[in-house]
Amino acid sequence: MKKTLADLRREVQNETRYIGKRSFSHNIVGLLLGQIAEEHGQDAANQAIRDFGLDKKGWATPPKVYRQ
């Protein structure tokens, strides 16, 4: 069964608290973010990075480019 964006975000949020405490949490978060990007778009993954403070834990989001 395909997980919804809300389900994936919940998993990211739950796993985020274990980064640096459990061996593979960093990898799990990366895989979940990749799944979000694949299924729901890169903007959704970038939003999760910002919402859960992952930019302070090693993830980066590209700057927004505004075109005229």
C-alpha positions in Angstrom: 0.0 0.0 0.0 1.3 3.4 -1.0 1.9 5.8 1.9 0.4 9.2 1.9 2.5 12.4 2.2 1.2 12.8 5.8 2.3 9.2 6.7 5.8 9.8 5.3 6.1 13.2 7.0 5.1 11.5 10.3 7.8 8.9 9.9 10.4 11.6 9.2 9.3 13.5 12.2 9.4 10.4 14.4 12.8 9.3 13.1 14.3 12.8 13.4 14.5 12.6 17.2 16.9 9.6 16.9 19.5 11.2 14.6 22.8 10.9 16.3 21.4 8.4 18.9 20.7 5.4 16.7 23.0 4.1 14.1 20.9 4.3 11.0 18.4 7.1 11.7 20.2 9.5 9.4 20.0 7.0 6.6 16.3 6.3 7.2 15.5 10.0 7.2 17.4 10.3 3.9 15.4 7.4 2.4 12.1 8.8 3.5 13.0 12.2 2.1 13.9 10.6 -1.2 10.6 8.8 -1.2 8.7 12.0 -0.6 10.6 13.7 -3.4 10.0 10.8 -5.8 6.2 10.4 -5.0 5.2 14.0 -4.1 7.9 16.2 -5.6 11.1 17.9 -4.5 9.2 20.9 -3.1 7.4 18.6 -0.6 10.7 17.1 0.5 12.3 20.5 0.9 9.3 21.6 3.0 9.8 18.6 5.3 13.5 19.5 5.7 12.5 23.0 6.7 9.5 22.0 8.9 11.5 19.4 10.9 14.7 21.5 11.3 16.7 19.0 9.2 18.7 21.9 7.7 20.4 22.1 11.1 21.2 18.4 11.1 23.0 18.2 7.7 20.3 18.4 5.0 20.1 21.3 2.7 17.5 22.8 0.4 18.3 24.6 -2.7 17.5 28.3 -2.6 14.3 29.4 -4.3 14.9 30.9 -7.7 12.6 33.7 -8.8 12.3 34.4 -12.4 11.0 37.5 -14.0 
